[in-house]
Amino acid sequence: MKNIQLIGIVGAGQMGRGIAQFAAQTGFQVILFDAFKNSLDFGHNFIKTQLDKGAEKGKWSADDAKAAFGKISVTLEMSDLKNCDLVVEAATEKKDLKLDIFKKLDEIVKDGAILASNTSSISITEIAAVTKRPQVVAGMHFMNPVPVMKLVEGIRGLETSDETFNTVAAVSEKMGKTFVRAQDYPGFAVNRILMPMINEAVYALYEGVASAKDIDTAMKLGTNQPMGPLELADFIGLDTCLAIMNVLHDGLADTKYRPCPLLRQYVAAGRYGRKNGKGFHIYESK
Ligand code: CAA
């Protein structure tokens, strides 16, 4: 197994900043990279706020919060990731963007380092194939919100080596997460199951089976889910849900995965869910 001390994170958005915080709190040195100063500053400040809030709530001490924050450096230059032992890419879920990032990381990051992606649906094998080191590329799929959710879904691309997969499993476990192993097929394990459930909830709404509120209440109280499926879709982002359904539909070529027309319509209307205040439900604060 590889010795991982310095972790680079690409993207200071919702997922990247959560991974950076967790990695620092569990003893790793972290370099957080984002190409945009606003995002980087926002992400860095958000981590500080989360660490301070946790200390106020008594989840950890103020000294531990300070020490964790001190382990995180930030940069606007991807080249600063060159000495990382592991880089976790958590950029926007767009294939071209991710392929471009991996081509660059392959040029920049030292030989032997592991390159992981937090993608929720893009093929790890395809991402790995744009690098000259596909054996050290793997998926590390964290769930949102990262500090709360206990899972990392590990995805093994066709060429991922045992050493790489065992190392990302060990890093995830050191971060206090449970690691499950999935093969690189569309949706992996989580979204192969979660997204059809959400899509079916949208069909139930589309066909007038029940209101959005009642569908969510039924599933929350009837199946003990913390959020109903439509509320969860809003939380994930309806554009993301549609993108993942398209990956399932295209990749598995089965009509049972066809995205509901109502989901397409909401996305076309710019109703993306909680992030812009309007989805299946309306939110006062984003
Ligand atoms: N960041 C950090 N911490 C957060 C948080 C966030 N965004 N949101 C909530 N929390 C923390 C709170 O601080 C609180 O912590 P303490 O108990 O220690 O004080 C705890 O979570 C509970 O929060 P709340 O009481 O405010 O709210 P809640 O009880 O309603 O829980 C929730 C909120 C944790 C989000 C819960 O509704 C939940 O678990 N929802 C389901 C989330 C889920 O399924 N995520 C996976 C989505 S799928 C995915 O991410 C992968 C993909 O590819 C699409």
Residues whose N, C-alpha, C, O or C-beta is under 5 A from the ligand:
A	BS01	CAA	S120 F142 M143 N144 P145 P147 V148 P226 M227 I236
